[in-house]
Amino acid sequence: MYQDKRRIHFIYLLIDFFGIGLSFYFAYRLRIILNFESTTVSTLNHYLLIFILWGISLIFTINNFDLYSTDRSLTIPQETLKLLKVILYSC
């Protein structure tokens, strides 16, 4: 069963965008709900800039560490450590 790798990479990329966007949205909404910040458009623009920069750096770092492909020689803890390293590097 052969699948086109471009399609799989694109699906992984979409899942990453969705996950990053969802986590960022919840963090933004939580700040408003807990009254840390008033709801204004200017604060949303600052958040969007940070989100876009962090999301791009995260996706490039994931791609550089070859996490969009599956290395069958890695165990689950090894792959988890690799993913955590990527997240820390992208911050």
HUUR-V62270 format. One record per pair of residues at least 12 apart in sequence whose C-alpha atoms are under 10 Angstrom apart, sorted by the first residue. I is the first residue (numbers start at 1). J is the second residue. D is the distance in whole Angstrom. If there is no record, write none. Layout:
# HUUR-V62270
i & j & d
I & J & D
I & J & D
This chain:
# HUUR-V62270
i & j & d
5 & 68 & 10
5 & 69 & 9
8 & 68 & 9
8 & 69 & 9
9 & 63 & 10
9 & 68 & 6
9 & 69 & 8
10 & 68 & 9
11 & 68 & 10
12 & 67 & 10
12 & 68 & 7
12 & 69 & 10
13 & 59 & 8
13 & 62 & 10
13 & 63 & 10
13 & 68 & 8
16 & 55 & 9
16 & 58 & 9
16 & 59 & 8
16 & 62 & 10
17 & 55 & 7
17 & 56 & 9
17 & 58 & 10
17 & 59 & 9
20 & 51 & 8
20 & 52 & 10
20 & 54 & 9
20 & 55 & 7
20 & 58 & 9
20 & 59 & 10
21 & 48 & 10
21 & 51 & 8
21 & 52 & 9
21 & 55 & 8
24 & 47 & 9
24 & 48 & 9
24 & 50 & 10
24 & 51 & 7
24 & 55 & 10
25 & 47 & 9
25 & 48 & 10
25 & 51 & 10
28 & 43 & 10
28 & 44 & 8
28 & 47 & 8
53 & 90 & 10
54 & 90 & 7
54 & 91 & 7
55 & 90 & 9
55 & 91 & 10
56 & 90 & 9
57 & 86 & 10
57 & 87 & 10
57 & 89 & 9
57 & 90 & 6
57 & 91 & 8
58 & 86 & 7
58 & 87 & 7
58 & 88 & 9
58 & 89 & 8
58 & 90 & 5
58 & 91 & 8
59 & 86 & 9
59 & 87 & 10
59 & 90 & 9
60 & 86 & 10
60 & 90 & 9
61 & 83 & 10
61 & 85 & 10
61 & 86 & 6
61 & 87 & 8
61 & 88 & 10
61 & 89 & 8
61 & 90 & 6
62 & 82 & 10
62 & 83 & 8
62 & 85 & 10
62 & 86 & 6
62 & 87 & 8
62 & 89 & 10
62 & 90 & 9
63 & 86 & 10
64 & 86 & 9
65 & 82 & 8
65 & 83 & 9
65 & 85 & 9
65 & 86 & 7
66 & 82 & 10
67 & 79 & 9
67 & 82 & 8
67 & 83 & 8
67 & 86 & 9
